[in-house]
Amino acid sequence: MAGNNRYTVLLDANVLYSVAISDALMEVAATGIYAAKWSKAIDDEWV
């Protein structure tokens, strides 16, 4: 069911920190296969 954001994926700081990995995961999320989510605490950790 592409385009329905049927799945939600929690992206942890270790995948957000790597530019190549985070870019790839965001590109897949942009297709609508899943909704990428993270918390403020995760955002603070990787920044």
C-alpha positions in Angstrom: 0.0 0.0 0.0 2.4 2.6 -1.1 1.2 6.2 -0.5 -0.9 5.4 2.6 1.7 5.7 5.3 0.4 2.5 6.7 3.5 2.0 8.8 5.2 4.4 11.2 9.0 4.1 11.7 10.8 5.6 14.7 14.2 6.9 13.5 16.7 6.9 16.3 19.7 9.3 16.6 22.2 6.7 15.3 20.4 6.7 11.8 19.7 10.4 11.8 23.3 11.3 12.4 24.6 9.6 9.3 23.7 11.9 6.3 23.7 9.0 3.8 21.4 6.8 5.9 19.0 9.5 6.9 18.8 10.8 3.3 17.9 7.3 2.1 15.3 6.7 4.8 13.7 10.1 4.2 13.6 9.5 0.4 11.8 6.2 1.1 9.4 7.9 3.5 8.7 10.6 0.9 7.3 7.9 -1.3 4.6 7.2 1.3 5.6 3.7 2.2 6.0 4.8 5.8 5.8 7.8 8.1 9.1 8.7 9.6 8.9 9.9 13.2 11.3 10.9 15.9 11.0 12.8 19.2 12.5 16.1 20.4 14.9 14.1 22.6 16.1 12.1 19.6 16.5 15.3 17.6 18.5 16.9 20.4 20.7 13.8 20.7 21.8 13.6 17.1 22.2 17.4 16.7 
